C-alpha cells in the first residue's frame, strides 16, 4: 500500500481513504440518533455557511447604519457584538437565527429539545471566537456545538 493511500490525499482526506479500505462510519448524526435525510437530520455544511453569511451580512448592515456612522473599523467591532447578541437572543428564544430560518436550519440540544439559555450563551461566545467553529467532528458538528451539546438540524 502506498503511503498516500494510507493517510489519504489532501483532496479526499483520511476519511475517504478509510472508507475505501472498508471502514464504516455511518451517516452524519447516526451516533446522535438522527435520520440520514430529511427533517431532523444534520444540516449540511453549505446551508450552515450560507446562514452564517446571511446573519453576518445583516449584522454588518445594522452596525454600519446605526452605530458606526461611516467608520469601517468601528463597524467591524460593532458587527461582532451585534452578531453575539443576535445569536443569543434568537437561538435562545426561537432556536434559529434569521439566516438559519431562511435556509431551514434549527439549533437543538442533542436530545432534540430546546437549548438552555446557558448553553446558548456558551455556544454563541465560542462561535464568535471562530476557532471552535472551524474544528469539526465526524457528525459535522463544530466544537462550539459539541461543547454546548447542540446540533444544527434541518427543519
C-alpha positions in Angstrom: 0.0 0.0 0.0 1.3 3.4 -0.9 1.7 5.9 2.0 -0.7 8.3 0.2 -3.4 5.6 0.3 -2.9 5.1 4.0 -3.2 8.7 5.1 -5.3 10.0 2.2 -4.6 12.8 -0.2 -5.2 16.4 0.7 -8.1 16.3 -1.7 -10.0 13.3 -0.4 -8.8 13.3 3.2 -8.2 10.4 5.6 -11.9 9.6 5.9 -12.3 8.9 2.2 -9.3 6.6 2.3 -10.5 4.8 5.4 -13.9 4.3 3.7 -12.1 2.8 0.6 -10.4 0.4 2.9 -13.7 -0.8 4.3 -14.2 1.3 7.5 -17.9 2.0 8.1 -18.5 5.5 9.6 -22.3 5.6 9.0 -24.1 8.8 8.2 -23.7 12.1 9.9 -25.8 12.2 13.0 -26.2 8.4 13.3 -24.4 8.4 16.7 -26.9 11.1 17.9 -29.9 9.0 16.7 -30.7 11.5 13.9 -32.1 10.4 10.5 -29.8 10.3 7.4 -32.0 12.7 5.4 -35.0 15.0 5.7 -36.3 16.9 8.7 -34.3 16.3 11.9 -31.1 15.3 10.1 -27.8 17.1 10.5 -27.9 20.3 8.4 -25.4 20.3 5.5 -22.3 22.4 5.8 -23.3 24.6 2.8 -26.5 25.7 4.3 -24.8 26.4 7.6 -22.2 28.6 5.9 -25.0 30.3 3.9 -26.9 31.0 7.1 -23.8 32.4 8.7 -23.2 34.7 5.7 -26.8 36.0 5.9 -26.6 36.6 9.6 -23.2 38.3 9.4 -24.4 40.5 6.5 -27.4 41.5 8.5 -25.3 42.4 11.4 -22.9 44.4 9.2 -25.8 46.5 7.8 -27.1 47.1 11.3 -23.7 48.1 12.6 -22.8 50.3 9.7 -26.1 52.0 9.6 -26.9 52.5 13.2 -23.6 52.6 15.2 -20.5 53.2 13.0 -21.6 56.4 11.2 -19.2 55.7 8.3 -16.2 54.4 10.3 -15.3 51.0 8.9 -13.2 49.9 11.8 -16.0 50.7 14.3 -18.4 48.9 12.0 -16.3 45.7 12.2 -16.2 45.9 16.0 -19.9 46.6 16.3 -20.7 43.8 13.9 -19.2 41.1 16.2 -21.1 42.4 19.2 -24.4 42.6 17.3 -23.8 39.1 16.0 -23.3 37.8 19.5 -26.5 39.5 20.7 -28.4 38.3 17.7 -27.2 34.7 18.2 -28.0 34.7 21.9 -31.4 36.2 21.6 -32.7 34.4 18.5 -31.2 30.9 19.2 -32.2 31.3 22.9 -35.8 32.1 22.1 -36.9 30.5 18.8 -33.9 28.1 18.2 -32.6 29.8 15.0 -31.1 33.0 13.7 -32.7 34.8 10.7 -30.2 33.2 8.3 -30.8 29.7 9.7 -34.6 30.2 9.5 -34.3 31.3 5.8 -32.3 28.2 5.0 -34.3 25.8 7.0 -32.0 25.1 9.9 -32.6 24.9 13.7 -30.3 24.6 16.7 -31.4 21.9 19.2 -29.9 20.0 22.1 -28.5 16.6 21.4 -31.7 15.0 22.8 -33.8 17.0 20.4 -35.2 19.5 22.9 -34.6 23.2 23.1 -31.2 24.5 24.3 -31.0 26.0 27.7 -30.1 29.7 27.9 -26.7 28.9 29.5 -25.8 26.5 26.6 -26.9 29.2 24.1 -24.5 31.7 25.6 -21.6 29.2 25.6 -22.3 28.3 22.0 -22.6 31.9 20.9 -19.4 33.1 22.6 -17.4 30.2 21.2 -18.9 30.8 17.7 -17.7 34.5 17.9 -14.2 33.2 18.7 -14.3 31.4 15.3 -11.6 28.8 16.0 -14.0 26.3 17.8 -16.4 26.6 14.8 -13.7 25.5 12.4 -13.0 22.2 14.3 -15.5 19.5 13.4 -16.3 16.0 14.5 -17.4 13.2 12.2 -21.0 14.2 12.7 -20.2 17.6 11.1 -20.6 19.5 14.4 -18.3 22.3 15.3 -16.5 22.3 18.6 -18.8 25.1 19.7 -21.8 22.8 19.2 -20.1 19.9 20.9 -19.3 21.9 24.0 -22.8 23.3 24.2 -24.2 19.7 23.4 -26.1 21.1 20.5 -26.7 20.1 16.9 -27.9 22.0 13.9 -30.7 20.1 12.1 -32.9 20.6 9.1 -36.4 21.9 9.7 
